[in-house]
Amino acid sequence: MTSEAKKIQDSKPISKNLKTFLSWGKESVIGYTEENGLVVKIWCKICARNKTEILTDALVKGVSNHSLTAFTEGTCVVTKYQVDRHLRGQSHRLAVLIDNGNSEDPGSSCIANLDMENLLTITQDNREALLKMIRTAYEMALKPSMPHSHFKTLIKCQRLNGALLLQGKDNNKAAREYISCIASAIKEKVAKIVNETNFFSILSDGSQARKTKDEKELILVRVEREGTPACFVVSLLDMNSLGGMNANTIKKAIDSIFIETGSVPLTASAYKYKLVSATADGACINFGIYNGVLTQLKKDRMWLIKIHCVNHRLELAIKDAVKDISQYKECERFYISIFNLFRNSGKLKCAVKKAVEALNITYYTLPKIFGTRFISHRRRGFTKLLHNWPSLIVGFDNTLADRDTKADMRAKLSGLSKRLHDYRLLCMVCSYLDILEKLSPLSLVFEK
């Protein structure tokens, strides 16, 4: 979360005299709670009425989301700066459009926000300059993505190379507008493709943000185009704002995408009869025989094919197979022990990196391979472990020789060091990696 968002959520309560608050002239839009002549809490009346519609819009991201939450549920930071900042924000402008019954797509007005009445009416040179900046923003947003603050540096580099670009449109705000325009155009194109196809299937997958613990649901659509299957991401839903993560809310969230005001507008008949299959992981929230998400979808579509994600099934099959082979299970336990040791000890990691410099080899950070991970993650993890093997031996032995090493750390390192010197374990890891190398391409095929 950025510092601007934290100002609203994390600041100490600030109250204002009622007379001072009324002098701002915002009471028609901003609701307030009064206690003993002081305004102790404020919220936006318009945004509170339209919170659900705003959160599903592609333009409202990051700090706008947090600001919107504060001004719909109420904030105790009562300052004119916070009020004015919210009223100037994209989320509030969108709420006003919805409240006035304006059906115009906010994304379609992005070019107007760039101080241009129409892209086609400007000069050819300016049009080409603008398109170059839009392409730059697009590449910046692709994986590996870059912060919007880097946009100004990228534009500066192009100018140094002789590119003629527009002045005053090289800041991070302009970058967000460019990306919003592109996102709106892509959204419209995907909606058109789904509307024109005869049949489509959906794939849903849930995840939880590591820091905020917010529940997200990713929805993809698969269609056939010229004999080839094509997948499109149609929405990333914030389930906390929709009522939490359960089968009923996920079903409603999926339905909200395909209603006439959703991301992929379809008629009720088209949505019912064009949807032929649905894919998800094997959790009971999806495949429960009475109230699972896919079970609810099938109640209105007896022809619907429910598909348990092949990659998840492959991962479960490998886990079951490893359980029956004690040597491979021992390899995974050894890897997890080293991973957890590095995560909890910066001193040990420094010792290993010093060993890397002395040996003149490359050090690779060990990725997490346990939990919800596919075969390719496990293969990459054990490949990096083998690369780091010599540096681990030297680094662990040097740490054991250090008299400042604590007793509990010394006990852990002593056992792991013995295992690192045991060629039988090294052979087992190599054997396990050989099997993962054979299975990984199969997993990657299904990932595509």
C-alpha positions as CSV (number, residue, x, y, z in Angstrom):
1,M,0.0,0.0,0.0
2,T,1.4,3.4,-0.8
3,S,1.9,6.2,1.7
4,E,-1.1,8.2,0.4
5,A,-3.4,5.3,1.1
6,K,-1.9,4.9,4.6
7,K,-2.7,8.5,5.4
8,I,-6.4,7.6,5.4
9,Q,-6.3,4.2,7.0
10,D,-3.4,4.4,9.5
11,S,-3.5,8.1,10.7
12,K,-4.7,9.0,14.2
13,P,-8.3,10.3,14.4
14,I,-8.7,13.9,13.5
15,S,-12.0,15.7,14.4
16,K,-13.2,19.1,13.2
17,N,-15.5,21.7,14.6
18,L,-18.9,21.4,12.9
19,K,-18.9,25.0,11.9
20,T,-15.5,24.6,10.2
21,F,-16.7,21.4,8.4
22,L,-19.9,23.2,7.1
23,S,-17.7,26.1,5.9
24,W,-16.1,23.7,3.4
25,G,-19.5,23.4,1.6
26,K,-19.2,19.7,1.0
27,E,-22.1,18.4,3.3
28,S,-24.3,17.7,0.3
29,V,-21.8,15.0,-0.9
30,I,-19.9,14.1,2.3
31,G,-21.9,12.5,5.1
32,Y,-20.8,13.1,8.7
33,T,-21.2,12.0,12.3
34,E,-21.4,14.7,15.0
35,E,-20.5,14.3,18.6
36,N,-20.5,17.3,21.1
37,G,-20.2,19.8,18.3
38,L,-17.4,18.0,16.6
39,V,-17.4,16.1,13.3
40,V,-15.7,12.8,14.2
41,K,-16.4,10.7,11.1
42,I,-17.0,11.3,7.4
43,W,-17.9,9.3,4.3
44,C,-18.9,9.9,0.7
45,K,-22.6,9.4,0.1
46,I,-22.3,8.8,-3.7
47,C,-19.4,6.3,-3.4
48,A,-21.2,4.4,-0.6
49,R,-24.3,3.9,-2.9
50,N,-22.2,2.6,-5.8
51,K,-19.3,0.8,-4.1
52,T,-19.8,-2.6,-5.7
53,E,-20.0,-1.2,-9.2
54,I,-16.9,0.9,-8.7
55,L,-14.8,-2.0,-7.4
56,T,-15.4,-4.1,-10.5
57,D,-14.1,-1.3,-12.8
58,A,-10.6,-1.8,-14.3
59,L,-9.7,1.8,-13.7
60,V,-10.0,1.7,-9.9
61,K,-6.8,0.1,-8.6
62,G,-4.3,0.4,-5.8
63,V,-4.6,3.6,-3.7
64,S,-8.0,4.4,-5.2
65,N,-9.3,1.1,-3.8
66,H,-8.1,1.9,-0.3
67,S,-9.3,5.5,-0.5
68,L,-12.7,4.2,-1.7
69,T,-12.9,1.8,1.2
70,A,-12.2,4.6,3.7
71,F,-14.8,6.9,2.2
72,T,-17.5,4.3,1.9
73,E,-17.2,2.7,5.3
74,G,-16.2,6.0,6.9
75,T,-12.9,7.5,8.0
76,C,-12.1,9.3,11.3
77,V,-9.5,11.5,9.6
78,V,-11.6,14.6,9.1
79,T,-9.5,17.0,7.0
80,K,-10.3,19.2,4.1
81,Y,-7.3,17.8,2.2
82,Q,-8.7,14.2,2.4
83,V,-12.1,15.3,1.3
84,D,-10.8,17.3,-1.7
85,R,-8.4,14.5,-2.7
86,H,-11.2,12.0,-2.7
87,L,-13.5,14.2,-4.7
88,R,-10.8,14.7,-7.3
89,G,-10.1,10.9,-7.6
90,Q,-11.1,8.5,-10.4
91,S,-13.3,6.4,-8.1
92,H,-15.5,9.4,-7.1
93,R,-15.8,10.6,-10.8
94,L,-16.9,7.0,-11.7
95,A,-19.4,7.0,-8.8
96,V,-20.9,10.3,-10.1
97,L,-21.3,8.8,-13.6
98,I,-23.0,5.7,-12.2
99,D,-25.2,7.8,-9.9
100,N,-26.4,10.0,-12.8
101,G,-27.3,6.9,-14.8
102,N,-24.6,7.7,-17.3
103,S,-23.9,4.5,-19.3
104,E,-20.7,5.8,-20.9
105,D,-17.8,3.5,-20.4
106,P,-15.2,5.5,-18.3
107,G,-12.4,3.9,-20.4
108,S,-13.8,5.4,-23.6
109,S,-13.2,8.9,-22.2
110,C,-9.5,8.4,-21.5
111,I,-8.4,10.2,-24.6
112,A,-10.4,13.2,-23.5
113,N,-8.6,13.1,-20.2
114,L,-5.4,13.6,-22.1
115,D,-6.6,17.1,-23.0
116,M,-7.5,16.1,-26.5
117,E,-11.0,16.3,-27.9
118,N,-10.3,13.5,-30.4
119,L,-7.2,11.5,-31.3
120,L,-8.1,11.6,-34.9
121,T,-8.4,15.4,-35.1
122,I,-4.9,16.2,-33.8
123,T,-1.9,16.7,-36.1
124,Q,-0.2,13.6,-37.5
125,D,3.1,14.3,-35.7
126,N,1.3,14.7,-32.3
127,R,-0.7,11.5,-33.0
128,E,2.5,9.5,-33.7
129,A,4.1,11.0,-30.6
130,L,1.1,10.0,-28.5
131,L,1.1,6.5,-29.9
132,K,4.8,6.1,-29.1
133,M,4.1,7.0,-25.5
134,I,1.1,4.7,-25.3
135,R,3.2,1.8,-26.6
136,T,5.8,2.6,-24.0
137,A,3.2,2.4,-21.2
138,Y,1.9,-0.9,-22.7
139,E,5.4,-2.5,-22.7
140,M,5.9,-1.1,-19.1
141,A,2.8,-2.9,-18.0
142,L,3.7,-6.3,-19.5
143,K,5.5,-8.9,-17.5
144,P,8.0,-8.2,-16.0
145,S,6.0,-5.1,-15.1
146,M,7.5,-1.9,-13.9
147,P,6.3,0.8,-11.5
148,H,4.4,3.7,-13.1
149,S,7.1,6.0,-11.6
150,H,9.5,4.6,-14.2
151,F,7.5,5.9,-17.1
152,K,9.2,9.4,-16.9
153,T,12.6,7.8,-17.1
154,L,11.7,5.6,-20.1
155,I,10.3,8.7,-21.9
156,K,13.5,10.6,-21.1
157,C,15.6,7.8,-22.6
158,Q,13.6,8.0,-25.8
159,R,14.0,11.7,-26.0
160,L,17.8,11.3,-25.6
161,N,17.7,9.0,-28.6
162,G,15.9,11.6,-30.7
163,A,12.3,10.6,-30.4
164,L,9.8,13.4,-30.6
165,L,7.2,13.0,-27.8
166,L,4.5,15.2,-26.3
167,Q,5.4,17.5,-23.5
168,G,3.6,17.3,-20.1
169,K,2.4,13.7,-20.7
170,D,5.4,11.9,-19.3
171,N,4.4,11.5,-15.6
172,N,3.0,8.5,-13.8
173,K,-0.5,9.8,-13.9
174,A,-0.4,9.9,-17.7
175,A,1.0,6.4,-17.7
176,R,-2.0,5.2,-15.7
177,E,-4.3,6.8,-18.2
178,Y,-2.6,5.3,-21.1
179,I,-2.7,1.8,-19.5
180,S,-6.4,2.3,-18.6
181,C,-7.1,3.2,-22.3
182,I,-5.4,0.0,-23.4
183,A,-7.2,-2.1,-20.8
184,S,-10.5,-0.7,-21.9
185,A,-9.8,-1.5,-25.5
186,I,-8.7,-5.0,-24.7
187,K,-11.8,-5.5,-22.5
188,E,-14.0,-4.4,-25.4
189,K,-12.3,-6.7,-27.9
190,V,-12.5,-9.7,-25.5
191,A,-16.2,-9.0,-24.9
192,K,-16.8,-8.9,-28.7
193,I,-14.9,-12.2,-29.2
194,V,-17.0,-14.0,-26.5
195,N,-20.2,-12.5,-27.9
196,E,-19.5,-13.8,-31.4
197,T,-18.4,-17.3,-30.4
198,N,-20.9,-20.1,-30.3
199,F,-19.6,-21.7,-27.1
200,F,-17.1,-20.9,-24.3
201,S,-15.8,-22.3,-21.1
202,I,-14.6,-20.6,-17.9
203,L,-11.7,-21.3,-15.6
204,S,-11.6,-19.9,-12.0
205,D,-8.9,-19.9,-9.4
206,G,-8.7,-18.3,-6.0
207,S,-5.7,-17.0,-4.1
208,Q,-4.9,-15.0,-1.0
209,A,-2.5,-12.0,-1.0
210,R,0.5,-12.6,1.1
211,K,0.6,-9.3,2.9
212,T,-3.0,-8.0,3.0
213,K,-4.6,-11.5,3.2
214,D,-7.3,-10.3,0.7
215,E,-9.0,-13.0,-1.2
216,K,-8.9,-12.8,-5.0
217,E,-10.7,-14.8,-7.7
218,L,-9.2,-14.9,-11.2
219,I,-11.7,-15.7,-14.0
220,L,-10.6,-16.8,-17.5
221,V,-12.6,-17.5,-20.5
222,R,-11.6,-20.1,-23.2
223,V,-13.0,-19.9,-26.7
224,E,-12.2,-21.4,-30.1
225,R,-10.7,-19.1,-32.7
226,E,-9.9,-20.5,-36.2
227,G,-9.6,-24.0,-34.8
228,T,-7.3,-23.0,-31.9
229,P,-8.3,-22.6,-28.3
230,A,-7.7,-19.1,-26.9
231,C,-7.8,-18.0,-23.2
232,F,-8.6,-14.5,-22.0
233,V,-8.4,-13.1,-18.5
234,V,-11.8,-11.3,-18.0
235,S,-11.7,-10.3,-14.3
236,L,-9.8,-10.4,-11.1
237,L,-12.4,-10.1,-8.4
238,D,-11.9,-8.8,-4.9
239,M,-13.9,-11.3,-2.9
240,N,-13.7,-9.4,0.4
241,S,-15.8,-6.6,-1.2
242,L,-18.3,-9.1,-2.5
243,G,-19.0,-10.9,0.8
244,G,-16.1,-13.2,1.4
245,M,-14.8,-16.5,-0.1
246,N,-17.6,-19.1,-0.2
247,A,-19.4,-21.0,-3.0
248,N,-22.4,-18.7,-3.1
249,T,-20.4,-15.4,-3.4
250,I,-18.0,-17.0,-6.0
251,K,-21.0,-18.1,-8.1
252,K,-22.5,-14.6,-7.9
253,A,-19.2,-13.0,-8.7
254,I,-18.9,-15.2,-11.9
255,D,-22.4,-14.4,-12.9
256,S,-21.8,-10.6,-12.4
257,I,-19.1,-10.8,-15.2
258,F,-21.5,-12.0,-17.8
259,I,-24.6,-9.9,-17.1
260,E,-25.4,-7.1,-19.5
261,T,-23.5,-4.5,-17.3
262,G,-20.5,-6.8,-16.6
263,S,-17.1,-7.0,-18.1
264,V,-18.3,-9.5,-20.8
265,P,-22.0,-8.4,-21.4
266,L,-24.2,-11.3,-22.5
267,T,-27.9,-11.8,-22.6
268,A,-29.2,-14.2,-19.9
269,S,-30.0,-16.7,-22.7
270,A,-26.5,-16.5,-24.3
271,Y,-24.8,-16.9,-20.9
272,K,-26.9,-20.0,-20.1
273,Y,-26.6,-21.8,-23.4
274,K,-23.1,-20.8,-24.6
275,L,-21.3,-21.9,-21.4
276,V,-20.4,-25.6,-21.9
277,S,-17.7,-26.3,-19.4
278,A,-16.1,-25.0,-16.2
279,T,-12.6,-25.7,-14.8
280,A,-11.4,-25.3,-11.2
281,D,-9.2,-27.0,-8.6
282,G,-10.6,-29.9,-6.7
283,A,-11.5,-28.0,-3.5
284,C,-14.9,-28.8,-2.1
285,I,-15.8,-25.1,-2.5
286,N,-15.8,-25.8,-6.2
287,F,-16.9,-29.5,-6.5
288,G,-19.1,-29.9,-3.5
289,I,-21.9,-32.2,-4.5
290,Y,-24.7,-30.0,-3.0
291,N,-23.5,-26.4,-3.1
292,G,-20.1,-26.2,-4.9
293,V,-19.6,-23.4,-7.4
294,L,-19.5,-25.7,-10.5
295,T,-22.4,-27.7,-9.0
296,Q,-24.5,-24.6,-8.9
297,L,-23.5,-23.7,-12.5
298,K,-24.6,-27.1,-13.6
299,K,-28.1,-26.9,-12.0
300,D,-29.2,-24.6,-14.9
301,R,-27.1,-26.3,-17.5
302,M,-27.3,-30.1,-17.3
303,W,-24.9,-30.4,-20.2
304,L,-22.1,-28.5,-18.4
305,I,-18.9,-30.4,-18.1
306,K,-17.1,-30.0,-14.8
307,I,-13.3,-30.3,-15.1
308,H,-10.8,-30.8,-12.3
309,C,-7.7,-28.7,-13.3
310,V,-5.3,-31.2,-14.9
311,N,-2.2,-29.5,-13.5
312,H,-3.6,-29.8,-9.9
313,R,-4.4,-33.4,-10.6
314,L,-0.9,-34.0,-11.9
315,E,0.6,-32.3,-8.8
316,L,-1.5,-34.4,-6.5
317,A,-0.5,-37.6,-8.3
318,I,3.2,-36.8,-7.9
319,K,2.7,-36.0,-4.3
320,D,1.0,-39.4,-3.8
321,A,3.8,-41.1,-5.7
322,V,6.5,-39.4,-3.6
323,K,4.8,-40.5,-0.4
324,D,5.5,-44.1,-1.4
325,I,9.2,-43.4,-2.1
326,S,10.9,-42.6,1.2
327,Q,14.2,-41.4,-0.5
328,Y,12.4,-38.7,-2.5
329,K,10.4,-37.7,0.5
330,E,13.7,-37.3,2.3
331,C,14.9,-35.0,-0.5
332,E,12.0,-32.7,-0.1
333,R,12.4,-32.6,3.7
334,F,16.0,-31.7,3.3
335,Y,15.2,-28.9,0.8
336,I,12.5,-27.5,3.1
337,S,14.9,-27.5,6.1
338,I,17.5,-25.5,4.2
339,F,14.9,-23.1,2.8
340,N,13.5,-22.4,6.2
341,L,17.0,-22.0,7.7
342,F,17.9,-19.3,5.1
343,R,14.6,-17.5,5.6
344,N,15.2,-17.2,9.3
345,S,18.9,-16.5,9.4
346,G,20.4,-13.7,7.4
347,K,23.9,-14.4,9.0
348,L,23.9,-17.9,7.5
349,K,22.9,-16.5,4.1
350,C,25.8,-14.0,4.2
351,A,28.2,-16.8,5.1
352,V,27.1,-18.8,2.1
353,K,27.4,-15.8,-0.2
354,K,31.0,-15.2,1.0
355,A,31.7,-18.8,0.2
356,V,30.3,-18.2,-3.3
357,E,32.7,-15.3,-3.8
358,A,35.6,-17.4,-2.6
359,L,34.7,-20.3,-5.0
360,N,34.0,-17.9,-7.8
361,I,30.6,-19.5,-8.6
362,T,27.0,-18.2,-9.0
363,Y,24.6,-18.3,-6.1
364,Y,20.9,-18.9,-6.8
365,T,18.1,-18.0,-4.3
366,L,16.1,-21.1,-3.4
367,P,12.4,-20.7,-4.3
368,K,9.5,-22.1,-2.3
369,I,8.5,-25.5,-3.5
370,F,6.0,-26.6,-0.9
371,G,2.3,-25.6,-0.7
372,T,0.4,-25.0,-4.0
373,R,3.2,-25.4,-6.5
374,F,3.4,-27.2,-9.8
375,I,6.1,-29.6,-10.9
376,S,8.2,-26.9,-12.7
377,H,8.5,-25.0,-9.4
378,R,9.9,-28.1,-7.7
379,R,12.3,-28.8,-10.7
380,R,13.7,-25.2,-10.6
381,G,14.1,-25.5,-6.8
382,F,16.2,-28.7,-6.9
383,T,18.2,-27.4,-9.9
384,K,19.2,-24.4,-7.9
385,L,19.9,-26.5,-4.8
386,L,22.4,-28.6,-6.9
387,H,24.1,-25.4,-8.2
388,N,24.5,-24.1,-4.6
389,W,25.7,-27.5,-3.2
390,P,29.4,-26.6,-3.0
391,S,28.8,-23.2,-1.5
392,L,26.4,-24.7,1.1
393,I,29.1,-27.1,2.2
394,V,31.7,-24.4,2.6
395,G,29.3,-21.8,4.1
396,F,27.9,-24.3,6.7
397,D,31.3,-25.5,7.7
398,N,32.6,-21.9,8.1
399,T,29.5,-21.0,10.3
400,L,30.1,-24.1,12.5
401,A,33.8,-23.1,12.9
402,D,32.6,-19.6,14.1
403,R,32.6,-19.5,17.9
404,D,29.8,-16.9,17.9
405,T,27.3,-19.4,16.4
406,K,24.6,-20.2,18.9
407,A,24.1,-23.7,20.2
408,D,20.6,-24.3,18.6
409,M,21.9,-23.1,15.2
410,R,25.1,-25.2,15.6
411,A,22.9,-28.3,16.2
412,K,20.8,-27.7,13.0
413,L,23.9,-27.0,10.9
414,S,25.8,-30.0,12.1
415,G,23.0,-32.4,11.0
416,L,22.6,-30.6,7.6
417,S,26.4,-30.4,7.0
418,K,26.7,-34.2,7.5
419,R,23.9,-34.7,4.9
420,L,25.6,-32.4,2.5
421,H,28.8,-34.4,2.7
422,D,26.9,-37.7,2.2
423,Y,27.1,-38.6,-1.5
424,R,24.1,-40.9,-1.2
425,L,21.8,-37.9,-0.6
426,L,23.4,-36.1,-3.6
427,C,22.6,-39.1,-5.8
428,M,19.0,-39.2,-4.5
429,V,18.5,-35.5,-5.3
430,C,20.0,-36.0,-8.8
431,S,17.7,-39.0,-9.3
432,Y,14.6,-37.1,-8.2
433,L,15.6,-34.2,-10.4
434,D,15.9,-36.5,-13.4
435,I,12.3,-37.6,-12.9
436,L,11.1,-34.0,-12.5
437,E,12.9,-33.1,-15.7
438,K,10.8,-35.7,-17.5
439,L,7.5,-34.7,-16.0
440,S,8.0,-30.9,-16.1
441,P,7.4,-30.5,-19.9
442,L,4.0,-32.2,-19.5
443,S,3.0,-29.8,-16.7
444,L,4.1,-26.8,-18.8
445,V,2.0,-28.0,-21.8
446,F,-1.1,-28.0,-19.6
447,E,-0.1,-24.6,-18.0
448,K,-0.2,-23.1,-21.5
